[in-house]
């Protein structure tokens, strides 16, 4: 190793680490050095691909609810588009802001749906179909798009991870797109159970016509995105085992599975001969037929001569404690309070602490990931000529604060402030809170302060008792005329 350069030693060490990880993977290692097959015993997969996450989202009630709970909470409203910094939001809306707001208004559902697909997989894509006369594998014709303006955008197309894969990568280290795909492959075939329907062609897409959404990949590598369900995937399987096993036990108890006990004096050969003569394979086949016929009806009877039937049943275990443990682990993996995700069986609503924690979680995602997504889309619109660039050269998004009090909370706060004002007025003769402070708690406009007259200023310049000018304003004019 001493004869190798630093770069060669680095490559050798990296290769050794990769081989070691592969050996651990094939051996079933999962972090427990004593029981290396623990995940195999639990039924957890070593690797989860997109199809596993998609099936969990489609068929697992908890996974589906988790995705939409976060999605709907974060996209409860759309942001305000600002030309410049956030402080300019209070000024007059510019024509550019009106144009962008109008353009995005018809595309918000597609943007939200692309974000939904990003939550399920490592990444998703948002394809922009331009009316520029060019093929999808060609750069956008900016001149044609500028001439058409907003009409150049036909529609936005959300795509799943399995529908979009990168092609060859840019290897020129002097290029601004170094390390990024030169083009993408878009497979129009539907995903999941709908694969048998719809188009099946695959087309090349130029980077100008596609936006990759990969939450969690700060290295700008689309393949390093973090699926929303990855950390809690094993817990989703546990929830299915617990709830499904409980349902299966209930079904089996309700199916009246019977056991037939024969005493030692029973002539089994005679019974078998009778069963065969009746057209059955053996005695067991005959008994199964009789029991099946009985279970088909609610009032069917079973007549036995030599055997004594008994119902095979077990006391069903309460799945709630085990299910709650797995559900709490899954909630922790998606950073969602249990009461927000599942509610309470007693009918009690989530606590204020849980609501605050969830609002902070959603606020962070709105001001982070979603702001980046919308900003990239707006920048793509002005670089391709759909809209003009903002006058300030930058665009800012302002989202509503999910921690802001509701109308009910505002009224309750105003009532509490009013009680303080009333009690301090009674106790000290002066209220500790004025009317505008109470109105500010309810986010109402303050009342204007009354104008205080100047005590040194005369309200009337002339005395109407001693001066006739006010009574006869034309008196001086008449004297001058005389």
TORFI-212270 format. One record per residue (C-alpha): residue number from 1; residue in one letter; x, y, z. Coordinates in steps of 0.2 Angstrom, whole numbers, plus 5000, padded with zeros to 4 digits. Layout:
{resi NUM; resn A; X X; Y Y; Z Z};
...
END
This chain:
{resi 1; resn X; X 5000; Y 5000; Z 5000};
{resi 2; resn X; X 5015; Y 5012; Z 5003};
{resi 3; resn X; X 5018; Y 5012; Z 4984};
{resi 4; resn X; X 5000; Y 5019; Z 4980};
{resi 5; resn X; X 4996; Y 5037; Z 4979};
{resi 6; resn X; X 4984; Y 5045; Z 4990};
{resi 7; resn X; X 4970; Y 5044; Z 4977};
{resi 8; resn X; X 4973; Y 5026; Z 4974};
{resi 9; resn X; X 4973; Y 5022; Z 4993};
{resi 10; resn X; X 4956; Y 5031; Z 4994};
{resi 11; resn X; X 4949; Y 5021; Z 4980};
{resi 12; resn X; X 4955; Y 5004; Z 4987};
{resi 13; resn X; X 4948; Y 5009; Z 5004};
{resi 14; resn X; X 4931; Y 5013; Z 4997};
{resi 15; resn X; X 4930; Y 4997; Z 4987};
{resi 16; resn X; X 4934; Y 4987; Z 5003};
{resi 17; resn X; X 4920; Y 4996; Z 5012};
{resi 18; resn X; X 4908; Y 4992; Z 4998};
{resi 19; resn X; X 4913; Y 4974; Z 4998};
{resi 20; resn X; X 4911; Y 4973; Z 5017};
{resi 21; resn X; X 4894; Y 4981; Z 5016};
{resi 22; resn X; X 4888; Y 4968; Z 5002};
{resi 23; resn X; X 4894; Y 4954; Z 5013};
{resi 24; resn X; X 4884; Y 4960; Z 5028};
{resi 25; resn X; X 4869; Y 4962; Z 5017};
{resi 26; resn X; X 4870; Y 4944; Z 5010};
{resi 27; resn X; X 4872; Y 4938; Z 5028};
{resi 28; resn X; X 4857; Y 4947; Z 5033};
{resi 29; resn X; X 4865; Y 4959; Z 5045};
{resi 30; resn X; X 4853; Y 4972; Z 5051};
{resi 31; resn X; X 4863; Y 4980; Z 5066};
{resi 32; resn X; X 4860; Y 4966; Z 5079};
{resi 33; resn X; X 4877; Y 4957; Z 5079};
{resi 34; resn X; X 4870; Y 4943; Z 5090};
{resi 35; resn X; X 4855; Y 4939; Z 5080};
{resi 36; resn X; X 4860; Y 4942; Z 5062};
{resi 37; resn X; X 4843; Y 4935; Z 5055};
{resi 38; resn X; X 4832; Y 4945; Z 5066};
{resi 39; resn X; X 4824; Y 4955; Z 5052};
{resi 40; resn X; X 4821; Y 4938; Z 5042};
{resi 41; resn X; X 4812; Y 4931; Z 5058};
{resi 42; resn X; X 4801; Y 4947; Z 5059};
{resi 43; resn X; X 4798; Y 4947; Z 5040};
{resi 44; resn X; X 4806; Y 4964; Z 5036};
{resi 45; resn X; X 4814; Y 4966; Z 5019};
{resi 46; resn X; X 4832; Y 4971; Z 5019};
{resi 47; resn X; X 4830; Y 4983; Z 5005};
{resi 48; resn X; X 4814; Y 4993; Z 5000};
{resi 49; resn X; X 4812; Y 4999; Z 4982};
{resi 50; resn X; X 4799; Y 5011; Z 4975};
{resi 51; resn X; X 4786; Y 4997; Z 4972};
{resi 52; resn X; X 4786; Y 4993; Z 4991};
{resi 53; resn X; X 4783; Y 5011; Z 4996};
{resi 54; resn X; X 4769; Y 5013; Z 4983};
{resi 55; resn X; X 4760; Y 4997; Z 4988};
{resi 56; resn X; X 4761; Y 5003; Z 5006};
{resi 57; resn X; X 4754; Y 5020; Z 5001};
{resi 58; resn X; X 4740; Y 5012; Z 4991};
{resi 59; resn X; X 4735; Y 4998; Z 5002};
{resi 60; resn X; X 4740; Y 5002; Z 5020};
{resi 61; resn X; X 4728; Y 5014; Z 5028};
{resi 62; resn X; X 4740; Y 5021; Z 5041};
{resi 63; resn X; X 4753; Y 5025; Z 5027};
{resi 64; resn X; X 4740; Y 5033; Z 5016};
{resi 65; resn X; X 4733; Y 5043; Z 5030};
{resi 66; resn X; X 4751; Y 5049; Z 5035};
{resi 67; resn X; X 4755; Y 5055; Z 5017};
{resi 68; resn X; X 4739; Y 5065; Z 5015};
{resi 69; resn X; X 4739; Y 5072; Z 5033};
{resi 70; resn X; X 4756; Y 5080; Z 5030};
{resi 71; resn X; X 4751; Y 5085; Z 5012};
{resi 72; resn X; X 4735; Y 5093; Z 5015};
{resi 73; resn X; X 4741; Y 5102; Z 5031};
{resi 74; resn X; X 4756; Y 5109; Z 5021};
{resi 75; resn X; X 4746; Y 5114; Z 5006};
{resi 76; resn X; X 4731; Y 5121; Z 5015};
{resi 77; resn X; X 4733; Y 5137; Z 5006};
{resi 78; resn X; X 4744; Y 5144; Z 4992};
{resi 79; resn X; X 4758; Y 5156; Z 4995};
{resi 80; resn X; X 4759; Y 5175; Z 4991};
{resi 81; resn X; X 4771; Y 5179; Z 4977};
{resi 82; resn X; X 4782; Y 5194; Z 4980};
{resi 83; resn X; X 4794; Y 5202; Z 4968};
{resi 84; resn X; X 4809; Y 5205; Z 4979};
{resi 85; resn X; X 4811; Y 5203; Z 4998};
{resi 86; resn X; X 4797; Y 5198; Z 5010};
{resi 87; resn X; X 4796; Y 5215; Z 5017};
{resi 88; resn X; X 4788; Y 5221; Z 5001};
{resi 89; resn X; X 4773; Y 5211; Z 5004};
{resi 90; resn X; X 4764; Y 5226; Z 5012};
{resi 91; resn X; X 4766; Y 5237; Z 4997};
{resi 92; resn X; X 4755; Y 5238; Z 4982};
{resi 93; resn X; X 4754; Y 5222; Z 4971};
{resi 94; resn X; X 4764; Y 5224; Z 4955};
{resi 95; resn X; X 4758; Y 5219; Z 4938};
{resi 96; resn X; X 4771; Y 5205; Z 4938};
{resi 97; resn X; X 4765; Y 5198; Z 4954};
{resi 98; resn X; X 4747; Y 5198; Z 4947};
{resi 99; resn X; X 4753; Y 5189; Z 4932};
{resi 100; resn X; X 4762; Y 5175; Z 4941};
{resi 101; resn X; X 4748; Y 5173; Z 4953};
{resi 102; resn X; X 4736; Y 5171; Z 4939};
{resi 103; resn X; X 4747; Y 5159; Z 4930};
{resi 104; resn X; X 4750; Y 5147; Z 4945};
{resi 105; resn X; X 4732; Y 5148; Z 4950};
{resi 106; resn X; X 4727; Y 5134; Z 4937};
{resi 107; resn X; X 4743; Y 5124; Z 4941};
{resi 108; resn X; X 4742; Y 5122; Z 4960};
{resi 109; resn X; X 4733; Y 5105; Z 4959};
{resi 110; resn X; X 4747; Y 5098; Z 4948};
{resi 111; resn X; X 4761; Y 5105; Z 4959};
{resi 112; resn X; X 4752; Y 5098; Z 4975};
{resi 113; resn X; X 4751; Y 5081; Z 4966};
{resi 114; resn X; X 4769; Y 5081; Z 4961};
{resi 115; resn X; X 4773; Y 5084; Z 4979};
{resi 116; resn X; X 4762; Y 5069; Z 4984};
{resi 117; resn X; X 4772; Y 5058; Z 4973};
{resi 118; resn X; X 4788; Y 5064; Z 4980};
{resi 119; resn X; X 4782; Y 5059; Z 4998};
{resi 120; resn X; X 4780; Y 5041; Z 4992};
{resi 121; resn X; X 4796; Y 5039; Z 4983};
{resi 122; resn X; X 4814; Y 5045; Z 4983};
{resi 123; resn X; X 4809; Y 5059; Z 4970};
{resi 124; resn X; X 4795; Y 5064; Z 4958};
{resi 125; resn X; X 4795; Y 5074; Z 4943};
{resi 126; resn X; X 4785; Y 5089; Z 4936};
{resi 127; resn X; X 4785; Y 5089; Z 4917};
{resi 128; resn X; X 4781; Y 5105; Z 4908};
{resi 129; resn X; X 4772; Y 5103; Z 4891};
{resi 130; resn X; X 4777; Y 5119; Z 4880};
{resi 131; resn X; X 4769; Y 5124; Z 4864};
{resi 132; resn X; X 4785; Y 5128; Z 4856};
{resi 133; resn X; X 4785; Y 5117; Z 4841};
{resi 134; resn X; X 4800; Y 5107; Z 4847};
{resi 135; resn X; X 4802; Y 5089; Z 4853};
{resi 136; resn X; X 4803; Y 5085; Z 4871};
{resi 137; resn X; X 4821; Y 5079; Z 4869};
{resi 138; resn X; X 4826; Y 5097; Z 4862};
{resi 139; resn X; X 4829; Y 5113; Z 4872};
{resi 140; resn X; X 4814; Y 5124; Z 4874};
{resi 141; resn X; X 4812; Y 5137; Z 4859};
{resi 142; resn X; X 4813; Y 5153; Z 4870};
{resi 143; resn X; X 4808; Y 5164; Z 4855};
{resi 144; resn X; X 4792; Y 5155; Z 4852};
{resi 145; resn X; X 4788; Y 5154; Z 4870};
{resi 146; resn X; X 4790; Y 5173; Z 4873};
{resi 147; resn X; X 4779; Y 5176; Z 4858};
{resi 148; resn X; X 4765; Y 5166; Z 4866};
{resi 149; resn X; X 4768; Y 5170; Z 4884};
{resi 150; resn X; X 4757; Y 5161; Z 4896};
{resi 151; resn X; X 4748; Y 5152; Z 4882};
{resi 152; resn X; X 4764; Y 5143; Z 4879};
{resi 153; resn X; X 4762; Y 5132; Z 4894};
{resi 154; resn X; X 4749; Y 5118; Z 4889};
{resi 155; resn X; X 4750; Y 5109; Z 4906};
{resi 156; resn X; X 4760; Y 5102; Z 4920};
{resi 157; resn X; X 4762; Y 5083; Z 4921};
{resi 158; resn X; X 4766; Y 5075; Z 4938};
{resi 159; resn X; X 4776; Y 5059; Z 4937};
{resi 160; resn X; X 4781; Y 5045; Z 4949};
{resi 161; resn X; X 4799; Y 5040; Z 4953};
{resi 162; resn X; X 4797; Y 5024; Z 4942};
{resi 163; resn X; X 4791; Y 5034; Z 4927};
{resi 164; resn X; X 4806; Y 5045; Z 4926};
{resi 165; resn X; X 4824; Y 5039; Z 4926};
{resi 166; resn X; X 4840; Y 5049; Z 4923};
{resi 167; resn X; X 4850; Y 5046; Z 4907};
{resi 168; resn X; X 4868; Y 5050; Z 4904};
{resi 169; resn X; X 4877; Y 5062; Z 4916};
{resi 170; resn X; X 4887; Y 5078; Z 4912};
{resi 171; resn X; X 4905; Y 5074; Z 4915};
{resi 172; resn X; X 4912; Y 5091; Z 4910};
{resi 173; resn X; X 4918; Y 5099; Z 4927};
{resi 174; resn X; X 4918; Y 5116; Z 4919};
{resi 175; resn X; X 4899; Y 5115; Z 4915};
{resi 176; resn X; X 4886; Y 5122; Z 4927};
{resi 177; resn X; X 4876; Y 5106; Z 4926};
{resi 178; resn X; X 4891; Y 5095; Z 4931};
{resi 179; resn X; X 4885; Y 5079; Z 4939};
{resi 180; resn X; X 4867; Y 5082; Z 4933};
{resi 181; resn X; X 4858; Y 5071; Z 4919};
{resi 182; resn X; X 4860; Y 5077; Z 4901};
{resi 183; resn X; X 4842; Y 5071; Z 4898};
{resi 184; resn X; X 4829; Y 5060; Z 4907};
{resi 185; resn X; X 4818; Y 5045; Z 4901};
{resi 186; resn X; X 4800; Y 5047; Z 4904};
{resi 187; resn X; X 4789; Y 5031; Z 4903};
{resi 188; resn X; X 4771; Y 5036; Z 4900};
{resi 189; resn X; X 4765; Y 5019; Z 4906};
{resi 190; resn X; X 4754; Y 5021; Z 4922};
{resi 191; resn X; X 4760; Y 5014; Z 4939};
{resi 192; resn X; X 4753; Y 5001; Z 4950};
{resi 193; resn X; X 4737; Y 4991; Z 4945};
{resi 194; resn X; X 4734; Y 5003; Z 4930};
{resi 195; resn X; X 4749; Y 4996; Z 4921};
{resi 196; resn X; X 4738; Y 4987; Z 4909};
{resi 197; resn X; X 4730; Y 5003; Z 4903};
{resi 198; resn X; X 4736; Y 5019; Z 4895};
{resi 199; resn X; X 4751; Y 5022; Z 4884};
{resi 200; resn X; X 4767; Y 5012; Z 4885};
{resi 201; resn X; X 4780; Y 5023; Z 4876};
{resi 202; resn X; X 4796; Y 5030; Z 4883};
{resi 203; resn X; X 4802; Y 5047; Z 4877};
{resi 204; resn X; X 4818; Y 5057; Z 4881};
{resi 205; resn X; X 4815; Y 5074; Z 4890};
{resi 206; resn X; X 4827; Y 5089; Z 4890};
{resi 207; resn X; X 4831; Y 5096; Z 4907};
{resi 208; resn X; X 4822; Y 5112; Z 4901};
{resi 209; resn X; X 4806; Y 5103; Z 4901};
{resi 210; resn X; X 4806; Y 5094; Z 4918};
{resi 211; resn X; X 4808; Y 5099; Z 4936};
{resi 212; resn X; X 4814; Y 5085; Z 4948};
{resi 213; resn X; X 4807; Y 5085; Z 4966};
{resi 214; resn X; X 4818; Y 5076; Z 4978};
{resi 215; resn X; X 4815; Y 5081; Z 4996};
{resi 216; resn X; X 4829; Y 5077; Z 5008};
{resi 217; resn X; X 4843; Y 5077; Z 4995};
{resi 218; resn X; X 4853; Y 5092; Z 4999};
{resi 219; resn X; X 4867; Y 5086; Z 4988};
{resi 220; resn X; X 4856; Y 5089; Z 4973};
{resi 221; resn X; X 4857; Y 5071; Z 4968};
{resi 222; resn X; X 4839; Y 5065; Z 4964};
{resi 223; resn X; X 4843; Y 5047; Z 4969};
{resi 224; resn X; X 4847; Y 5052; Z 4987};
{resi 225; resn X; X 4830; Y 5058; Z 4991};
{resi 226; resn X; X 4822; Y 5052; Z 5007};
{resi 227; resn X; X 4805; Y 5043; Z 5005};
{resi 228; resn X; X 4793; Y 5049; Z 5018};
{resi 229; resn X; X 4788; Y 5031; Z 5024};
{resi 230; resn X; X 4806; Y 5024; Z 5024};
{resi 231; resn X; X 4810; Y 5025; Z 5043};
{resi 232; resn X; X 4793; Y 5019; Z 5048};
{resi 233; resn X; X 4791; Y 5005; Z 5035};
{resi 234; resn X; X 4794; Y 4991; Z 5047};
{resi 235; resn X; X 4781; Y 4998; Z 5059};
{resi 236; resn X; X 4769; Y 4998; Z 5045};
{resi 237; resn X; X 4771; Y 4979; Z 5042};
{resi 238; resn X; X 4769; Y 4977; Z 5061};
{resi 239; resn X; X 4753; Y 4986; Z 5061};
{resi 240; resn X; X 4747; Y 4975; Z 5047};
{resi 241; resn X; X 4752; Y 4960; Z 5057};
{resi 242; resn X; X 4743; Y 4965; Z 5072};
{resi 243; resn X; X 4727; Y 4972; Z 5065};
{resi 244; resn X; X 4726; Y 4958; Z 5052};
{resi 245; resn X; X 4730; Y 4944; Z 5064};
{resi 246; resn X; X 4716; Y 4950; Z 5076};
{resi 247; resn X; X 4704; Y 4951; Z 5061};
{resi 248; resn X; X 4709; Y 4933; Z 5056};
{resi 249; resn X; X 4707; Y 4926; Z 5073};
{resi 250; resn X; X 4690; Y 4934; Z 5074};
{resi 251; resn X; X 4685; Y 4927; Z 5057};
{resi 252; resn X; X 4691; Y 4909; Z 5062};
{resi 253; resn X; X 4681; Y 4910; Z 5078};
{resi 254; resn X; X 4666; Y 4915; Z 5069};
{resi 255; resn X; X 4668; Y 4902; Z 5056};
{resi 256; resn X; X 4663; Y 4888; Z 5068};
{resi 257; resn X; X 4677; Y 4876; Z 5064};
{resi 258; resn X; X 4672; Y 4860; Z 5072};
{resi 259; resn X; X 4682; Y 4845; Z 5078};
{resi 260; resn X; X 4675; Y 4827; Z 5078};
{resi 261; resn X; X 4680; Y 4816; Z 5092};
{resi 262; resn X; X 4676; Y 4797; Z 5090};
{resi 263; resn X; X 4677; Y 4785; Z 5104};
{resi 264; resn X; X 4688; Y 4769; Z 5104};
{resi 265; resn X; X 4673; Y 4758; Z 5100};
{resi 266; resn X; X 4669; Y 4767; Z 5084};
{resi 267; resn X; X 4670; Y 4756; Z 5068};
{resi 268; resn X; X 4681; Y 4768; Z 5058};
{resi 269; resn X; X 4682; Y 4755; Z 5043};
{resi 270; resn X; X 4664; Y 4755; Z 5042};
{resi 271; resn X; X 4662; Y 4773; Z 5042};
{resi 272; resn X; X 4676; Y 4775; Z 5028};
{resi 273; resn X; X 4667; Y 4762; Z 5018};
{resi 274; resn X; X 4651; Y 4771; Z 5019};
{resi 275; resn X; X 4659; Y 4788; Z 5014};
{resi 276; resn X; X 4667; Y 4780; Z 4999};
{resi 277; resn X; X 4651; Y 4772; Z 4993};
{resi 278; resn X; X 4643; Y 4789; Z 4995};
{resi 279; resn X; X 4655; Y 4796; Z 4982};
{resi 280; resn X; X 4668; Y 4804; Z 4994};
{resi 281; resn X; X 4687; Y 4801; Z 4993};
{resi 282; resn X; X 4688; Y 4796; Z 5012};
{resi 283; resn X; X 4680; Y 4799; Z 5029};
{resi 284; resn X; X 4689; Y 4816; Z 5031};
{resi 285; resn X; X 4682; Y 4822; Z 5014};
{resi 286; resn X; X 4665; Y 4817; Z 5019};
{resi 287; resn X; X 4666; Y 4826; Z 5036};
{resi 288; resn X; X 4672; Y 4842; Z 5028};
{resi 289; resn X; X 4658; Y 4842; Z 5016};
{resi 290; resn X; X 4645; Y 4840; Z 5030};
{resi 291; resn X; X 4653; Y 4854; Z 5040};
{resi 292; resn X; X 4654; Y 4866; Z 5025};
{resi 293; resn X; X 4636; Y 4863; Z 5021};
{resi 294; resn X; X 4632; Y 4867; Z 5039};
{resi 295; resn X; X 4642; Y 4883; Z 5039};
{resi 296; resn X; X 4633; Y 4890; Z 5024};
{resi 297; resn X; X 4617; Y 4892; Z 5033};
{resi 298; resn X; X 4613; Y 4900; Z 5050};
{resi 299; resn X; X 4600; Y 4886; Z 5054};
{resi 300; resn X; X 4608; Y 4871; Z 5048};
{resi 301; resn X; X 4610; Y 4855; Z 5059};
{resi 302; resn X; X 4624; Y 4842; Z 5061};
{resi 303; resn X; X 4618; Y 4825; Z 5066};
{resi 304; resn X; X 4631; Y 4813; Z 5072};
{resi 305; resn X; X 4629; Y 4795; Z 5077};
{resi 306; resn X; X 4647; Y 4790; Z 5083};
{resi 307; resn X; X 4657; Y 4806; Z 5084};
{resi 308; resn X; X 4655; Y 4821; Z 5096};
{resi 309; resn X; X 4658; Y 4838; Z 5088};
{resi 310; resn X; X 4666; Y 4852; Z 5097};
{resi 311; resn X; X 4670; Y 4870; Z 5092};
{resi 312; resn X; X 4688; Y 4875; Z 5089};
{resi 313; resn X; X 4690; Y 4892; Z 5096};
{resi 314; resn X; X 4702; Y 4903; Z 5106};
{resi 315; resn X; X 4700; Y 4918; Z 5116};
{resi 316; resn X; X 4704; Y 4933; Z 5105};
{resi 317; resn X; X 4718; Y 4944; Z 5112};
{resi 318; resn X; X 4716; Y 4963; Z 5113};
{resi 319; resn X; X 4727; Y 4970; Z 5099};
{resi 320; resn X; X 4726; Y 4988; Z 5106};
{resi 321; resn X; X 4742; Y 4988; Z 5117};
{resi 322; resn X; X 4753; Y 4981; Z 5104};
{resi 323; resn X; X 4745; Y 4991; Z 5090};
{resi 324; resn X; X 4747; Y 5007; Z 5100};
{resi 325; resn X; X 4766; Y 5004; Z 5102};
{resi 326; resn X; X 4769; Y 5001; Z 5084};
{resi 327; resn X; X 4758; Y 5016; Z 5079};
{resi 328; resn X; X 4768; Y 5027; Z 5091};
{resi 329; resn X; X 4784; Y 5021; Z 5083};
{resi 330; resn X; X 4778; Y 5025; Z 5066};
{resi 331; resn X; X 4772; Y 5042; Z 5071};
{resi 332; resn X; X 4789; Y 5046; Z 5078};
{resi 333; resn X; X 4797; Y 5041; Z 5062};
{resi 334; resn X; X 4786; Y 5054; Z 5052};
{resi 335; resn X; X 4788; Y 5067; Z 5066};
{resi 336; resn X; X 4769; Y 5068; Z 5069};
{resi 337; resn X; X 4761; Y 5067; Z 5086};
{resi 338; resn X; X 4751; Y 5052; Z 5089};
{resi 339; resn X; X 4735; Y 5062; Z 5093};
{resi 340; resn X; X 4737; Y 5071; Z 5076};
{resi 341; resn X; X 4739; Y 5056; Z 5066};
{resi 342; resn X; X 4726; Y 5044; Z 5074};
{resi 343; resn X; X 4716; Y 5055; Z 5086};
{resi 344; resn X; X 4709; Y 5048; Z 5102};
{resi 345; resn X; X 4697; Y 5033; Z 5104};
{resi 346; resn X; X 4689; Y 5043; Z 5119};
{resi 347; resn X; X 4684; Y 5057; Z 5108};
{resi 348; resn X; X 4697; Y 5069; Z 5116};
{resi 349; resn X; X 4705; Y 5081; Z 5103};
{resi 350; resn X; X 4724; Y 5083; Z 5102};
{resi 351; resn X; X 4732; Y 5094; Z 5115};
{resi 352; resn X; X 4738; Y 5111; Z 5112};
{resi 353; resn X; X 4756; Y 5105; Z 5113};
{resi 354; resn X; X 4753; Y 5092; Z 5099};
{resi 355; resn X; X 4744; Y 5105; Z 5088};
{resi 356; resn X; X 4759; Y 5117; Z 5091};
{resi 357; resn X; X 4772; Y 5104; Z 5087};
{resi 358; resn X; X 4763; Y 5099; Z 5071};
{resi 359; resn X; X 4760; Y 5117; Z 5065};
{resi 360; resn X; X 4779; Y 5120; Z 5068};
{resi 361; resn X; X 4783; Y 5104; Z 5057};
{resi 362; resn X; X 4772; Y 5110; Z 5043};
{resi 363; resn X; X 4778; Y 5128; Z 5044};
{resi 364; resn X; X 4796; Y 5122; Z 5042};
{resi 365; resn X; X 4791; Y 5111; Z 5027};
{resi 366; resn X; X 4781; Y 5126; Z 5019};
{resi 367; resn X; X 4795; Y 5138; Z 5021};
{resi 368; resn X; X 4808; Y 5126; Z 5016};
{resi 369; resn X; X 4804; Y 5112; Z 5003};
{resi 370; resn X; X 4788; Y 5119; Z 4996};
{resi 371; resn X; X 4796; Y 5137; Z 4994};
{resi 372; resn X; X 4811; Y 5129; Z 4984};
{resi 373; resn X; X 4799; Y 5119; Z 4973};
{resi 374; resn X; X 4788; Y 5134; Z 4969};
{resi 375; resn X; X 4803; Y 5146; Z 4967};
{resi 376; resn X; X 4811; Y 5134; Z 4955};
{resi 377; resn X; X 4796; Y 5132; Z 4944};
{resi 378; resn X; X 4794; Y 5151; Z 4943};
{resi 379; resn X; X 4812; Y 5153; Z 4938};
{resi 380; resn X; X 4810; Y 5140; Z 4925};
{resi 381; resn X; X 4795; Y 5150; Z 4918};
{resi 382; resn X; X 4805; Y 5166; Z 4916};
{resi 383; resn X; X 4821; Y 5158; Z 4910};
{resi 384; resn X; X 4810; Y 5149; Z 4896};
{resi 385; resn X; X 4801; Y 5165; Z 4892};
{resi 386; resn X; X 4784; Y 5161; Z 4898};
{resi 387; resn X; X 4784; Y 5177; Z 4910};
{resi 388; resn X; X 4796; Y 5191; Z 4911};
{resi 389; resn X; X 4810; Y 5191; Z 4925};
{resi 390; resn X; X 4805; Y 5200; Z 4941};
{resi 391; resn X; X 4811; Y 5218; Z 4942};
{resi 392; resn X; X 4821; Y 5215; Z 4958};
{resi 393; resn X; X 4829; Y 5199; Z 4950};
{resi 394; resn X; X 4823; Y 5188; Z 4964};
{resi 395; resn X; X 4806; Y 5181; Z 4970};
{resi 396; resn X; X 4800; Y 5178; Z 4988};
{resi 397; resn X; X 4786; Y 5167; Z 4994};
{resi 398; resn X; X 4776; Y 5171; Z 5009};
{resi 399; resn X; X 4765; Y 5158; Z 5017};
{resi 400; resn X; X 4752; Y 5160; Z 5031};
{resi 401; resn X; X 4758; Y 5156; Z 5048};
{resi 402; resn X; X 4750; Y 5139; Z 5054};
{resi 403; resn X; X 4753; Y 5144; Z 5072};
{resi 404; resn X; X 4742; Y 5160; Z 5070};
{resi 405; resn X; X 4727; Y 5159; Z 5082};
{resi 406; resn X; X 4710; Y 5155; Z 5075};
{resi 407; resn X; X 4695; Y 5166; Z 5075};
{resi 408; resn X; X 4689; Y 5157; Z 5091};
{resi 409; resn X; X 4706; Y 5159; Z 5099};
{resi 410; resn X; X 4706; Y 5178; Z 5095};
{resi 411; resn X; X 4689; Y 5180; Z 5103};
{resi 412; resn X; X 4694; Y 5170; Z 5118};
{resi 413; resn X; X 4710; Y 5181; Z 5120};
{resi 414; resn X; X 4700; Y 5197; Z 5118};
{resi 415; resn X; X 4688; Y 5191; Z 5132};
{resi 416; resn X; X 4703; Y 5187; Z 5143};
{resi 417; resn X; X 4710; Y 5205; Z 5140};
{resi 418; resn X; X 4693; Y 5213; Z 5143};
{resi 419; resn X; X 4692; Y 5204; Z 5160};
{resi 420; resn X; X 4709; Y 5211; Z 5165};
{resi 421; resn X; X 4704; Y 5228; Z 5159};
{resi 422; resn X; X 4688; Y 5227; Z 5170};
{resi 423; resn X; X 4696; Y 5221; Z 5185};
{resi 424; resn X; X 4711; Y 5233; Z 5185};
{resi 425; resn X; X 4698; Y 5247; Z 5183};
{resi 426; resn X; X 4688; Y 5242; Z 5198};
{resi 427; resn X; X 4704; Y 5239; Z 5208};
{resi 428; resn X; X 4715; Y 5254; Z 5204};
{resi 429; resn X; X 4703; Y 5266; Z 5196};
{resi 430; resn X; X 4713; Y 5265; Z 5180};
{resi 431; resn X; X 4713; Y 5251; Z 5167};
{resi 432; resn X; X 4729; Y 5242; Z 5164};
{resi 433; resn X; X 4724; Y 5239; Z 5145};
{resi 434; resn X; X 4716; Y 5251; Z 5133};
{resi 435; resn X; X 4704; Y 5247; Z 5119};
{resi 436; resn X; X 4717; Y 5246; Z 5105};
{resi 437; resn X; X 4727; Y 5234; Z 5114};
{resi 438; resn X; X 4712; Y 5222; Z 5116};
{resi 439; resn X; X 4708; Y 5225; Z 5097};
{resi 440; resn X; X 4726; Y 5221; Z 5093};
{resi 441; resn X; X 4724; Y 5204; Z 5101};
{resi 442; resn X; X 4710; Y 5200; Z 5089};
{resi 443; resn X; X 4720; Y 5207; Z 5074};
{resi 444; resn X; X 4707; Y 5221; Z 5072};
{resi 445; resn X; X 4712; Y 5239; Z 5066};
{resi 446; resn X; X 4715; Y 5251; Z 5080};
{resi 447; resn X; X 4703; Y 5265; Z 5083};
{resi 448; resn X; X 4708; Y 5282; Z 5079};
{resi 449; resn X; X 4713; Y 5293; Z 5093};
{resi 450; resn X; X 4701; Y 5309; Z 5095};
{resi 451; resn X; X 4709; Y 5325; Z 5091};
{resi 452; resn X; X 4713; Y 5336; Z 5106};
{resi 453; resn X; X 4710; Y 5355; Z 5103};
{resi 454; resn X; X 4724; Y 5367; Z 5106};
{resi 455; resn X; X 4720; Y 5377; Z 5122};
{resi 456; resn X; X 4730; Y 5392; Z 5116};
{resi 457; resn X; X 4721; Y 5393; Z 5100};
{resi 458; resn X; X 4705; Y 5404; Z 5098};
{resi 459; resn X; X 4691; Y 5395; Z 5091};
{resi 460; resn X; X 4683; Y 5411; Z 5084};
{resi 461; resn X; X 4693; Y 5425; Z 5078};
{resi 462; resn X; X 4679; Y 5438; Z 5079};
{resi 463; resn X; X 4667; Y 5442; Z 5093};
{resi 464; resn X; X 4650; Y 5440; Z 5086};
{resi 465; resn X; X 4642; Y 5452; Z 5100};
{resi 466; resn X; X 4654; Y 5467; Z 5097};
{resi 467; resn X; X 4658; Y 5464; Z 5078};
{resi 468; resn X; X 4645; Y 5465; Z 5064};
{resi 469; resn X; X 4657; Y 5457; Z 5051};
{resi 470; resn X; X 4650; Y 5440; Z 5054};
{resi 471; resn X; X 4632; Y 5445; Z 5053};
{resi 472; resn X; X 4635; Y 5457; Z 5038};
{resi 473; resn X; X 4650; Y 5451; Z 5028};
{resi 474; resn X; X 4648; Y 5464; Z 5015};
{resi 475; resn X; X 4649; Y 5478; Z 5027};
{resi 476; resn X; X 4667; Y 5483; Z 5023};
{resi 477; resn X; X 4663; Y 5482; Z 5004};
{resi 478; resn X; X 4649; Y 5493; Z 5006};
{resi 479; resn X; X 4659; Y 5506; Z 5015};
{resi 480; resn X; X 4672; Y 5506; Z 5002};
{resi 481; resn X; X 4660; Y 5508; Z 4988};
{resi 482; resn X; X 4653; Y 5524; Z 4997};
END
